[in-house]
Amino acid sequence: MSVFDFPIGRGNPRNSEGSFLQRGEDEILFAYSCFSGDRAQDHTPADICLVRSFDGGIGWSKPVRIVRADTLQAMNVMSVSLLRMLNGDIGLFYLVRKSWTDMYIALQCSGDDGLTWSEPVRCSTRTGYFVMNNDRVIRTSSGRILIPAAEHKNSLDAQGRVKLAPASATFFFSDDDGMTWNEAETELRLSYPVCRSGLQEPGAVELHPGQLYGWARTDLGRQYEFHSADDGLHWTEAVPSRFTSPLSPMSIRRLQNRQLMAIWNPVPVTNLIHKSRVTDCRTPLVYALSKNNGTDWSAPVVVEDNPNAGYCYTAMLPQRDAVLLAYCAGTEEDGCCLNRLRIRRLGLPPYNNTSVQE
């Protein structure tokens, strides 16, 4: 099980939230948020960097900055998703943070494997503060590109201080490979003040053609779930899922053997009692597998469980008998669980494809 940690230090206090893309058999691309300066909060300066691996994710090249926040006159750019476009180009999706009330989703494409990039296109169809997690953009079997997003209707008080609003979940989609964008007709909400977070950092995975499963983090001790039967245009009401969780993100991805893999932070009682500013209850990190599209799940398997660290914001690259994982893995010495970025190759047990339910 190989492990690669991205170094942090003076002038680079945080590396985080990335996404993989396979290029042929031998090369893997990985893009991530690279923070600069001496602070590492979500609103501090950050660009997007790209690295390459030619040995299955064991070693990585020196980072190259491919999107700069100052070019877009933004506070920062972060939360990357990589997606292969239908014409073979690389699609790079990311957030452009202009202010605490204005953040949008952008797409740039590269036809030369990441050496040069097109001008950015806005994917969020209206002005607002939209949060898209890293490694969240998916393509469904119809060819539709779907972006799960959380909208926070933040405001500023008379002193210019931000008042953070609970999130509602929405979805932006494109049926012409990213040229034009629309918004789903359903906006998902939770009642307030029962839930102060709302539905944050949503994600989605396709179970059957046109049938999608979605989830979002909450401050209610569980991920909440919802379904779509029309390729993400309409969604059912959000209800509690089986996945216990602090206010931290979950990821679900289809593996090459057609199983689903979920990776998240469950809620152990001891962790809730001994919460720290570093872990933020985001330990342990576990995964589970489903052979029948999420009806049943295996017992959780621990990936990381250091009580003095936090693990979150996972990216997954399924391979034949393994999964490449990238995730934040900061410790007390790093100052925050978000500051350190780790890539791990996780071997999977043998599996009989004939028993998978499509």
Summary of the structure (lengths in Angstrom):
residues: 358
radius of gyration: 19.0
end to end distance: 29.7
largest distance: 62.8
contacts: 1197
relative contact order: 0.13
helix: 4%
strand: 48%
